[in-house]
Amino acid sequence: MSQGGDRAKRSRATRAALVGGTLLAALVLSGCATGPVSAAAGGHRHTPHRSSPTSRPPRPTPTPSIPATPAVVGFDKAAQSTVDPASTWVVVNKPRALDPITYVPADLTYPDVRYVNHQPMRQETAAALVAMFQAGKAEAGLDFSVQSAYRSFESQTGVYDDDVARNGQAYADTDTARPGHSEHQTGLAVDISAVPAQCSLDACFGETPQGRWLAANAWRFGFILRYPADKVAVTGFTFEPWHFRYIGTPLAAQLHATGVTTLEEFFAIPGGPSY
């Protein structure tokens, strides 16, 4: 081929390259480029796809997301008592004993669930627990049992005294409530274990499938994980991923929506490690 022909061919190639480069730059700036874009050009790398020259790239399908539970504006924190032991919002901890200290719930019942220690609970707690266990089975194929539930003042005295005898009072006060200061006496608290048994009454329960499911879903049924790992200074007790407290679905949903994890913080009630 002649030199003139070569020059003409190179000129056409150069123009095509310039046009192609300008077009690519325009596509990058407009966000319509469908092929890989180099990091030097400041673009994000995309997976290339084939399309006809005249068709527009398909719009990406949005990923479905679970909507956040909205906090109720103007939620009435005084709707129920935090002092009355019969209230599902009662707050009992080291500085706050039950009143009367020997309180016994009037509506104790035994739901049709598996038990380790055959202990009753309040009727409202029982109905919510059954629904939660059924959902855990239906949604994740998990089985649960009740490790313990209601304990009377006398029963809690025995549990506490045994812990003191084995470990000393200073240690016992970190993981066992003194009689009259235990949530179990309200009939609203349930210790839950896995079936088959794994990490029962141990911090590692939080890493079991049952522990993870409960931590993520208990609020839907009106329960909260009462003693979180990062709130020991607030609750006064060590991390107990098996201990769930029934507070009713409105309050549980409000705590979930606001990100507050303790009753002490939500109601601005003193807690901590001292009696």
N, C-alpha and C positions, 0 to 999 in steps of 0.2 A: 504494500500500500504506500502511496506517496506521502511525503512529509506534510503536505497541506491536509491530506485526509486524516493523518494522525492527529494534527493539531485540532481539526474540527471535532474529531471523536473525543479528544481529551477535554475540549471546551464544553461539549455536551455533557460529559461525565461530571465535570466540575460543577456546571449549573445544576445538574440533578442532585449532586451531593449537597450543594448549598440549599436548594429547595427542600430536600429531605431533612437537613439539619434544622432549617427554620421551622418546618412543619413539626418535627419532633419536639423542639423547644416550646412551640405553641401548645402542643398536646400536653407536655409536662406542666406548663403554667396553668392550663385550664383543668388539670386533673383528669384528663381523658386518656392518657397513655395507657395502653393495654399490655405492653411488654415490659421486660425488666428495665429499670432505670438505674444508672450507676450511682454509687454513693457520692462520687465527685460532683455529680449534677445536683445533689441535694434532694434527690427523690427517695421514695420508699420502694423496696423491692416487692414486686407483685408476681404471682404465678401467671405466666403467659397462657392465653387461651386462643383457640382458633375461632374466627368469625368471618363471614363473607365481607368483601370490601364495602358493601353498601349497608350492612346491618350495624346497629349501634351495640356496644357491649352490654350484656345483660346487667341489670341492677342487682347488687348483692342482696341475698335474702337476709333480713334482719334476724339476729339471734333472739329467740324468745327469752324474756327475763321475768323472774318472779317479782311482782310489785312489792315495794317496801310497805310494811304495816304502818299506816299513818298514825301519828300521835293525835290523841283527841285534844283539841284546843279547849282550854277551860275545864280539863278533867277535874272533877270534884274530889279532892283528897279527903274531904270530911264526910263522904257519903256513907262510910262505915267507921266503926270505932276501931282504934288500934290498941285499946286498953281492955275492952270486954273480951274475956277468953272465949266466948261463944261466937265472936265475929271472925269471919274468914280473913280479915285484915289484921288480926291481933299481932302485935310485935312483942315477942318474948326473947330476951337475950340475957347476958350476964347482969347488966344494971337493972333490968326490968323483969321482976318475977310475976308469975300469974297471980291474979287477985280474984277469987281466993287462991291461996297457994296450993290447996289440995283439990282444985277444980277437977270435975269429972264431966266429960261431954254427955249430953242426954240422948244422943242418937247414934250410938256406936253400932256398927254392923260388920259382917264378914262378907265381902264380895266374893264372887265365884272366880277366884284366881289361884295361882299356885302360891304356896307359903313355905317359908323356912321355919320361922317362928309364927305360930298361929295367933296373930294379934289383930284386933278389930281396928276400925277407923270411922270417922264421921261419914254419914250417908252421902253427903255431897262429894267428899273426897273419894269415896268408893266408886261412885258412878263415873267420875272423871277418870279414875285410874283404870277402870275396865275399858273405857273408850280408848285411852292411850295405849294400853297393852294390845288391844285389837288392831289399832292403826299400825303399831310397830310390826305386828305379824303380817298384816296385809301389804304394807308399803315396803318393808325391808326383810321380811321373812325371819324376824327376830322373836325370841321367846324371853319372858321375864318372870321373876317371882318376887314376892314381898318378903324381904329379909326381916323387917320389923316395922311396926306401925304405932298404935297407941300404947303408951306406958303410963300407968298410974303413978301418983306421987310415991307410993311405997315401992313400986317396981323400979322406978328411976333411982330411988335411994339405994337399992341393992346393986344396980348397975354402976352407980358412981362409987360406992364404997368398995366394990370389987376392983375397980380401976385404981383407986387410991392404994389399996392393999398390994396390988401387983406392981405399980409404977411410981407411987408417991403422989402427993396431992398436986404439986406443981405441974407434973406431966398430965395428970388426969384432967386438970382444969383446961388443958389445951384441946382436948378431944371428947370430953364427956361433960354434959351439962349437970349442974347440981340440981337436986330435986326442987321442983317448983320453977325452974328456969329452962326446962326442956320443951322444945316444940312438939316432941312426941306426946306430951301430956295433953296437948290441945286436940289430938285426934286428926290433925291436918297434915302431919309429916309422915312420909313413907320412905324407908330405906329399901332400895330396889337392887336386886342382883340378877345376873345373867343366867339363862338356862341353855346349855349346861353351865354349871357354876364356874365362874372365872373371875379372879380378882375381887371376890366378895369383901365388902367393907375395907377396901384398899384403894389407894390413890390410883393404881393402875386400871381400876374399873373405868376411869375416864377415857382410856385408850381402847377399850373393847368396842365392838360394833354396837352393843346395847348402850354403853355409856355415851358414845358419840351421837347416837340417834336421839337419846333422851335430852342431851344438852342442846341439840338443835331444834327439837320439836316439842318439848314439854310445855312451853308457853301456850301452844295451841289448845291445850286441854286445861289450862288454868294453873299449871305448876311452874315453879321456878327452882333452879338449882340454888339452894339456899346458902351454901358456903363455898363461894368461888375461890380459886387458888390465889387470885390477886387481891382479895378483900379480907384477909385474915385480920388485919388491924381494925377493920370496920366491924366484922361480925364477932370477932373474938375467938373463932374456932378455926382449926386447920382445915385444909381443902378436903371436902367430902363429896366426890362426884356421884355418890350413890344416894345422897339425901335430898329428896325433893319435897317441897312444901306447897300445899294447895292454897291458892289465894283467890281463885275465881278467874274466869277468862277476861273480864274487862280490865282488871288491874294487871294481869300477866301480859296482856297485849300492850298496855300502856308502857310497862317497863321495857318490853321488847322493842317497841317503837322508839323510845327515848334513849335506849342504850344503858339505862340504869340497871344495875344488877343486884342491889341489896335493898331491903325494906328500910334499913336505917337511913340510907342516903335519899331514898325517894320521899320519905316522910319527915326527914330531918330529925331523926330520933337518935339519941346517944346510944352507942354500942361500945365495942372495944373489948379488951381482954380482962378488965377488972370487974369484980362483983361489987 
